[in-house]
Amino acid sequence: MKKLLLSTLIVLACLVVLGSLSWAQNKPLDITFWHHEAPAHRVAAFQKVIDLFMKENPDINLKQEVVMWGDAWVKTLAALEANTLPDFQFSIPDLTLTMYKAGAIAPLTDLVKEMDEKYQIFPNQKNMYFYKNEYWGLPIMTMVMLMTYRPSVLEKYVGTKEPPQTWDDVINYAKKITEGSKEEIYGIGIGGAKNLMTDEQAYIFMASVGARFFDEKGNLTFNSPQTVEALKLYKDLFQYAPPGAEAWSWGEIELNIAAGTLAMSPYFPAVQKRFHEEFNSGDYDAANMPFYKDRKERGTITYPNEVHIYKKTLEKPGHKEAVYKFVRFMMRPEINAILTSGQEPGGFFPTTVAASQAKEYWDNPIVKRFENIHKVAIEALQNYASLYGFEYGKWVNIGMGDISGADILSETVNKVVSGQMTPEEAAKYGEEQMKKYSLPATE
């Protein structure tokens, strides 16, 4: 009797174990990722992609978490320390470089090459993640700043709807508009605060005059005549920005463009949705960045938003394969359209030839209304858009992420527009600050 009871208990125990194993095998694999787009309609676009993916892949349970850009560096490094990183994260080159330096990420060379062969990734987008013969991130979508403007304001105060062709034209336009409107409308929207937004706008001026943070070997070249020229140009234009612009961030730029108190701004052409839905207006356009004096090259900033994957993810069975599957899904042109024109028309653009030609992208009603902006953006992305420290087709200075995280460029600009330093003094100051973080790359 005792033997029978014992045998029964053993059988029951085995059944429980087998049942548990079966349940575990059937349970969807949980994958968490971080991105940094907090507006509700952007979160909704991500969720739409997630839902479509999980419908095709019921064995994978995807969860998005939003981390604000201002917290991205601190929270990512803290999560690394606490061993609480997500499976993967949407990032930008300088943040990815910081995580590489921390030894946290794994190469994605095989996946980048696969997607490039299938969809043709724009070279200047993928090369921002190339180092030591490996790609450390895969660009899913990208951003680019253009010379945005209000055609009706230009026509009223300058006498033409045509955008400025040179930076001297920009100064001339800005002066006429600011003075002609008796400061009811300001000619230019640029910031002067120590923040990422000012970093972005200031780099446009550097790129326009041919200034660079580093040379091809990663040596600092910030304190140069070209940087001084860029800072002078920034200061000359800043006098036609609204009072308080020395404390502005992205929100103030967008609010003032929409409110009609700014005529022009070198900025992401990302307020199309508001013009279309709230104002039912097409009085918003964008052009290629102007030329600086006799230079034949334009300059602007692009920010490829890529995915990088953590080494810890590779240690979890099935997680790498699940992440790869989702990345492949996001790169499909019809799905990529949801994350670009579907998420924020003018805020996010494709990173591949295939996605840039996708019917789903161009059929978006906001894109149709502001079609010229999107054509100009794709042209800039393919021809001249770049990013500070990443102009050479590979990483040349491993300290760039820390330099960017410390907002040294914008701090330098702030010292000029606030009158604390001359452009010459500020260029020297900026390079001295960068020396604390500079680490020329080695192959």
Helices and strands as residue ranges (DSSP letters): H 2-26, E 29-35, H 40-56, E 60-66, G 69-71, H 72-82, E 88-91, H 93-101, E 105-106, H 109-119, H 123-126, G 127-129, E 130-131, E 134-135, E 138-144, E 146-149, H 151-157, H 167-180, E 186-188, H 196-209, H 225-238, G 245-247, H 250-259, E 262-267, H 272-274, I 275-279, E 285-287, E 300-310, H 311-314, H 319-331, H 333-339, H 353-356, H 359-362, H 365-369, H 371-383, E 385-386, H 400-405, H 408-417, H 423-434
